Amino acid sequence: MKRQYKSKKGDLIRHLRKHNPKEFYKHFHRRKRKNMSIDLDSFQKHFQKLATFFNKTNRQIPVDTGHTVFDELDMKITVKVLSNTKK
């Protein structure tokens, strides 16, 4: 019984989607936006703290050691290789 109802409801929505979009979207409720008011000073202080923390931890981007993960990427590209690729 429940499966039949869901099946009919799905068929109806599928039909409305193509033939009557306005009615289709009535079946879905929009989320209400929450009114979040953050003063500009607090916003600036928050991101300033994040930047300061990041600088204090002194995280560095790993340096390239010259070792490749995939050796195939270092191979020279030749006409023969290109002719073997799928189009």
N, C-alpha and C positions, 0 to 999 in steps of 0.2 A: 504494500500500500504506500509506504513512505517512498520507496524507490520509484514507483509509478508517478507520484506527485513531483518528485525532483526531476524525473525525466521529462514530464510535460512542461514543467516550469523552465527547464533548460531549453526545450524546443521553442517555447514561446519567446524567451529572451534572444535566442539565436535568430529567430524570424524578425523580431523587432529591431535587432541590430542592423539588419540589412534594409528593412522596409520602412521603419518608423523610428529613426534615431532619437527623436525627442521623447517618445514614450519609453524607449530603451533606457535612457539615462534617468528616468523617474524611478527606476527600480534600485538605484544606487544613491546612497546618502553621502553628501559631502561632509568632510570633517570640518568642524568649526575650528577656526584658528584661535589659539590662545593669545590673549593680549599680554605680551611680555614687554614691559617697558624697563629698559636698562639705561641708566643715565650714562652719558658719554664718558664721564670721568672714571666710572667703575670699569667700563669697557676697556679704556686705555690702560688702566692699572693692571687688569687681568692679563692682557697680552704682553705688557711690559715685564711682568713677573715670569711669564713663560719664556720670553726671550732671554732674560737674565739667567734663568735656570739652565737653559740650553747652553749658554756661553760658559757657565760655571762648570758644567759637566765635561766640557772640552771634548765633545764627541767629534771625531774626525771621519771624513769619508775615506773608506779603504782605498789605498793606493794600488793602482794596477801593477801587478807583479810581472806582467808579460806572459803569464801562463793563461792560455785560453781554455775555456770549459769545453768547447766543442771544436775539435781539430778540423772538422769539415769546413768550418767558417774561415779558416786560414788558407784553404786551398785556392790555387789560381783558377779563375773561371776561363774555360776554353770553349771554342766553338763546338767541340765534341760533347762537352758536358751540357751545353745549352741545347744541342739537338736531341739529347736524351730526355729532356724535361717534358712533362705533359703540358699541353696547351689548354 
